[in-house]
Amino acid sequence: MNALSHHGTARTGAGPGPATARSARALRLRLSGALAPVFLVLSGLLAWGAAETEPGDTQTVVAVLSSVCFFAFCAALIDAVRVALGMRRERRSSAV
C-alpha cells in the first residue's frame, strides 16, 4: 500500500481525523431515525409470519429474515444515538 491518495498527491496526515471529520450528520440522523422503526415493524411482522407458518424451510427463511431486520434495527438505533451524541457534543464545544 502506498502513501498516494486518489489524486496522486502524497498524504501528509494533517487532514481531519475521525474525531474531527464533518459528514452529513443531520442526514444520517434523519435516515437512521426513519429506518429504525421501519426495520422494527418489519422484524415483528416477519416474526409473526414465521410463527404462523408450518414448520419447515419456509419458516426458517422467514425467521432468518426477521432476525436480519432486527439486527438492522439495532444498527440504525445505535447509529442514531451515536450521531445525536456527537452533534450534542459538537454544539457544547462550540458554545463554550
N, CA, C and O of each residue as an XYZ file, in Angstrom:
384
protein
N       0.837     -1.169      0.000
C       0.000      0.000      0.000
C       0.888      1.241      0.000
O       1.802      1.355      0.817
N       0.622      2.156     -0.903
C       1.455      3.340     -0.973
C       0.803      4.522     -0.282
O      -0.344      4.444      0.158
N       1.542      5.614     -0.190
C       1.068      6.797      0.532
C       0.384      7.793     -0.394
O       0.226      8.957     -0.025
N      -0.024      7.373     -1.583
C      -0.670      8.276     -2.523
C      -2.178      8.185     -2.396
O      -2.738      7.107     -2.200
N      -2.819      9.325     -2.510
C      -4.276      9.321     -2.486
C      -4.784      9.126     -3.905
O      -4.007      8.810     -4.807
N      -6.061      9.308     -4.104
C      -6.655      9.098     -5.422
C      -6.158     10.093     -6.456
O      -6.196      9.797     -7.651
N      -5.704     11.241     -6.044
C      -5.288     12.278     -6.980
C      -3.791     12.260     -7.237
O      -3.289     13.117     -7.965
N      -3.076     11.328     -6.673
C      -1.659     11.198     -6.935
C      -0.777     12.054     -6.051
O       0.435     12.092     -6.265
N      -1.326     12.735     -5.075
C      -0.509     13.539     -4.173
C      -0.289     12.767     -2.882
O      -1.127     11.969     -2.463
N       0.836     13.018     -2.274
C       1.163     12.319     -1.034
C       0.313     12.860      0.101
O       0.058     14.062      0.173
N      -0.122     11.984      0.978
C      -0.908     12.392      2.136
C       0.033     12.808      3.252
O       1.032     12.144      3.529
N      -0.304     13.915      3.880
C       0.546     14.403      4.960
C       0.050     13.948      6.326
O       0.805     13.967      7.298
N      -1.204     13.543      6.406
C      -1.768     13.142      7.685
C      -2.289     14.313      8.487
O      -2.719     14.130      9.626
N      -2.264     15.520      7.925
C      -2.717     16.702      8.644
C      -4.202     16.965      8.439
O      -4.734     17.923      9.000
N      -4.881     16.144      7.656
C      -6.299     16.340      7.392
C      -7.137     15.976      8.595
O      -6.622     15.494      9.604
N      -8.438     16.210      8.483
C      -9.307     15.894      9.614
C      -9.354     14.398      9.870
O      -9.499     13.598      8.947
N      -9.231     14.043     11.111
C      -9.294     12.638     11.504
C     -10.718     12.239     11.807
O     -11.631     13.046     11.634
N     -10.934     11.018     12.255
C     -12.288     10.555     12.559
C     -12.974     11.390     13.636
O     -14.197     11.523     13.633
N     -12.202     11.948     14.548
C     -12.812     12.719     15.627
C     -13.267     14.099     15.163
O     -14.200     14.668     15.730
N     -12.611     14.644     14.130
C     -12.956     15.991     13.681
C     -13.598     16.011     12.310
O     -13.913     17.087     11.802
N     -13.801     14.867     11.698
C     -14.399     14.831     10.364
C     -15.848     15.290     10.431
O     -16.585     14.935     11.351
N     -16.241     16.081      9.445
C     -17.607     16.595      9.402
C     -18.314     15.934      8.227
O     -17.959     16.167      7.072
N     -19.292     15.129      8.516
C     -20.074     14.489      7.475
C     -21.480     15.053      7.524
O     -21.755     15.986      8.279
N     -22.349     14.503      6.740
C     -23.744     14.931      6.731
C     -24.445     14.295      7.923
O     -25.248     13.376      7.762
N     -24.143     14.778      9.095
C     -24.662     14.166     10.325
C     -26.174     14.281     10.434
O     -26.845     13.350     10.880
N     -26.706     15.422     10.028
C     -28.152     15.607     10.129
C     -28.880     14.617      9.217
O     -29.923     14.078      9.587
N     -28.333     14.385      8.040
C     -28.940     13.416      7.123
C     -28.837     12.005      7.691
O     -29.796     11.237      7.621
N     -27.690     11.663      8.248
C     -27.534     10.343      8.868
C     -28.506     10.154     10.006
O     -29.068      9.072     10.179
N     -28.708     11.211     10.792
C     -29.625     11.127     11.918
C     -31.058     10.924     11.425
O     -31.796     10.111     11.981
N     -31.451     11.655     10.389
C     -32.803     11.506      9.841
C     -33.011     10.118      9.242
O     -34.054      9.499      9.456
N     -32.030      9.631      8.496
C     -32.158      8.305      7.884
C     -32.228      7.209      8.947
O     -33.069      6.315      8.868
N     -31.351      7.283      9.928
C     -31.374      6.271     10.988
C     -32.665      6.342     11.777
O     -33.248      5.317     12.128
N     -33.111      7.565     12.054
C     -34.352      7.730     12.804
C     -35.574      7.252     12.045
O     -36.540      6.785     12.649
N     -35.540      7.366     10.721
C     -36.678      6.920      9.912
C     -36.637      5.412      9.658
O     -37.679      4.757      9.617
N     -35.445      4.871      9.490
C     -35.330      3.454      9.151
C     -35.434      2.529     10.361
O     -35.847      1.379     10.217
N     -35.071      3.003     11.536
C     -35.131      2.150     12.728
C     -36.544      1.634     12.982
O     -36.707      0.429     13.177
N     -37.582      2.487     12.992
C     -38.927      1.943     13.216
C     -39.408      1.048     12.078
O     -40.161      0.101     12.304
N     -38.974      1.348     10.861
C     -39.371      0.508      9.721
C     -38.813     -0.900      9.905
O     -39.530     -1.884      9.722
N     -37.540     -0.996     10.265
C     -36.935     -2.314     10.479
C     -37.558     -3.031     11.673
O     -37.711     -4.252     11.647
N     -37.917     -2.290     12.715
C     -38.536     -2.912     13.884
C     -39.905     -3.494     13.528
O     -40.219     -4.622     13.910
N     -40.714     -2.733     12.803
C     -42.036     -3.222     12.398
C     -41.899     -4.405     11.453
O     -42.610     -5.400     11.590
N     -40.989     -4.299     10.497
C     -40.775     -5.395      9.554
C     -40.297     -6.651     10.270
O     -40.715     -7.758      9.931
N     -39.429     -6.484     11.253
C     -38.954     -7.624     12.032
C     -40.101     -8.284     12.782
O     -40.206     -9.510     12.814
N     -40.959     -7.469     13.384
C     -42.113     -8.019     14.102
C     -43.081     -8.733     13.185
O     -43.578     -9.809     13.521
N     -43.357     -8.147     12.027
C     -44.267     -8.796     11.078
C     -43.700    -10.109     10.557
O     -44.426    -11.093     10.415
N     -42.403    -10.121     10.275
C     -41.787    -11.365      9.806
C     -41.754    -12.419     10.913
O     -41.942    -13.604     10.637
N     -41.521    -12.011     12.150
C     -41.541    -12.973     13.256
C     -42.940    -13.545     13.431
O     -43.102    -14.740     13.679
N     -43.946    -12.694     13.302
C     -45.330    -13.164     13.387
C     -45.623    -14.128     12.232
O     -46.269    -15.158     12.421
N     -45.145    -13.783     11.048
C     -45.336    -14.672      9.900
C     -44.641    -16.007     10.092
O     -45.167    -17.048      9.699
N     -43.452    -15.978     10.701
C     -42.738    -17.234     10.956
C     -43.489    -18.081     11.974
O     -43.492    -19.309     11.885
N     -44.118    -17.432     12.930
C     -44.868    -18.184     13.940
C     -46.141    -18.793     13.354
O     -46.610    -19.827     13.831
N     -46.696    -18.166     12.338
C     -47.945    -18.637     11.743
C     -47.750    -19.690     10.653
O     -48.708    -20.374     10.294
N     -46.548    -19.838     10.120
C     -46.318    -20.808      9.048
C     -46.044    -22.190      9.621
O     -45.702    -22.347     10.793
N     -46.200    -23.159      8.781
C     -45.924    -24.541      9.168
C     -44.422    -24.725      9.326
O     -43.648    -24.114      8.589
N     -43.996    -25.553     10.273
C     -42.554    -25.806     10.442
C     -41.955    -26.381      9.160
O     -42.536    -27.249      8.509
N     -40.785    -25.871      8.826
C     -40.100    -26.333      7.632
C     -39.165    -25.261      7.108
O     -38.753    -24.353      7.831
N     -38.840    -25.394      5.824
C     -37.889    -24.478      5.204
C     -38.390    -23.045      5.163
O     -37.627    -22.114      5.420
N     -39.663    -22.856      4.843
C     -40.212    -21.502      4.737
C     -40.171    -20.796      6.080
O     -39.833    -19.614      6.148
N     -40.507    -21.493      7.133
C     -40.492    -20.893      8.461
C     -39.077    -20.467      8.836
O     -38.885    -19.407      9.431
N     -38.094    -21.278      8.493
C     -36.710    -20.954      8.800
C     -36.262    -19.706      8.053
O     -35.607    -18.838      8.630
N     -36.608    -19.612      6.779
C     -36.223    -18.454      5.971
C     -36.860    -17.174      6.528
O     -36.192    -16.147      6.641
N     -38.128    -17.237      6.869
C     -38.817    -16.061      7.395
C     -38.243    -15.671      8.753
O     -38.114    -14.483      9.049
N     -37.899    -16.649      9.576
C     -37.298    -16.349     10.879
C     -35.926    -15.705     10.715
O     -35.582    -14.791     11.464
N     -35.143    -16.166      9.752
C     -33.824    -15.565      9.493
C     -33.990    -14.136      8.989
O     -33.252    -13.246      9.413
N     -34.949    -13.900      8.091
C     -35.210    -12.542      7.609
C     -35.642    -11.630      8.759
O     -35.252    -10.464      8.808
N     -36.435    -12.154      9.667
C     -36.845    -11.384     10.836
C     -35.634    -11.015     11.689
O     -35.537     -9.891     12.181
N     -34.724    -11.949     11.862
C     -33.513    -11.686     12.641
C     -32.626    -10.646     11.968
O     -32.051     -9.789     12.639
N     -32.516    -10.719     10.660
C     -31.719     -9.743      9.914
C     -32.331     -8.346     10.055
O     -31.608     -7.367     10.240
N     -33.646     -8.254      9.970
C     -34.308     -6.959     10.142
C     -34.114     -6.421     11.555
O     -33.942     -5.217     11.743
N     -34.143     -7.305     12.545
C     -33.917     -6.850     13.914
C     -32.483     -6.363     14.092
O     -32.252     -5.375     14.789
N     -31.520     -7.040     13.477
C     -30.128     -6.598     13.526
C     -29.987     -5.229     12.854
O     -29.268     -4.366     13.358
N     -30.669     -5.024     11.718
C     -30.630     -3.726     11.034
C     -31.261     -2.643     11.906
O     -30.782     -1.509     11.920
N     -32.336     -2.976     12.639
C     -32.948     -2.034     13.576
C     -31.944     -1.628     14.648
O     -31.801     -0.444     14.953
N     -31.252     -2.606     15.217
C     -30.269     -2.300     16.266
C     -29.147     -1.426     15.724
O     -28.718     -0.487     16.396
N     -28.668     -1.718     14.523
C     -27.601     -0.919     13.918
C     -28.072      0.509     13.657
O     -27.329      1.455     13.916
N     -29.289      0.681     13.152
C     -29.816      2.024     12.894
C     -30.009      2.790     14.199
O     -29.739      3.989     14.262
N     -30.470      2.111     15.229
C     -30.674      2.763     16.521
C     -29.342      3.205     17.133
O     -29.232      4.320     17.643
N     -28.347      2.343     17.082
C     -27.024      2.678     17.612
C     -26.426      3.840     16.831
O     -25.834      4.741     17.425
N     -26.572      3.832     15.508
C     -26.045      4.916     14.689
C     -26.738      6.230     15.023
O     -26.081      7.265     15.128
N     -28.055      6.201     15.191
C     -28.797      7.424     15.522
C     -28.342      7.988     16.863
O     -28.183      9.201     16.999
N     -28.132      7.132     17.845
C     -27.689      7.591     19.164
C     -26.279      8.173     19.082
O     -26.010      9.227     19.658
N     -25.383      7.496     18.373
C     -24.008      7.986     18.238
C     -23.962      9.331     17.538
O     -23.234     10.226     17.969
N     -24.729      9.492     16.459
C     -24.734     10.759     15.725
C     -25.332     11.863     16.582
O     -24.808     12.976     16.611
N     -26.425     11.568     17.282
C     -27.057     12.580     18.133
C     -26.115     13.021     19.251
O     -26.022     14.211     19.549
N     -25.420     12.075     19.868
C     -24.467     12.445     20.913
C     -23.299     13.242     20.353
O     -22.825     14.177     20.998
N     -22.828     12.886     19.165
C     -21.741     13.629     18.528
C     -22.154     15.055     18.192
O     -21.377     15.992     18.380
N     -23.382     15.221     17.693
C     -23.873     16.566     17.391
C     -24.029     17.382     18.672
O     -23.719     18.573     18.698
N     -24.506     16.743     19.720
C     -24.679     17.434     21.002
C     -23.334     17.861     21.572
O     -23.190     18.974     22.077
N     -22.349     16.970     21.490
C     -21.003     17.277     21.977
C     -20.383     18.422     21.170
O     -19.712     19.292     21.725
N     -20.617     18.412     19.857
C     -20.085     19.470     18.997
C     -20.719     20.817     19.332
O     -20.032     21.838     19.363
N     -22.029     20.820     19.584
C     -22.708     22.067     19.943
C     -22.187     22.615     21.275
O     -22.001     23.823     21.425
N     -21.955     21.719     22.239
C     -21.441     22.166     23.542
C     -20.052     22.758     23.420
O     -19.753     23.777     24.043
N     -19.188     22.120     22.612
C     -17.823     22.611     22.495
C     -17.770     23.920     21.716
O     -16.899     24.747     21.985
N     -18.662     24.133     20.770
C     -18.656     25.388     20.007
C     -19.304     26.520     20.798
O     -19.033     27.691     20.531
N     -20.148     26.191     21.758
C     -20.824     27.215     22.563
C     -19.912     27.761     23.654
O     -20.125     28.870     24.142
N     -18.914     27.003     24.034
C     -18.020     27.427     25.129
C     -16.996     28.379     24.643
O     -16.162     28.840     25.423
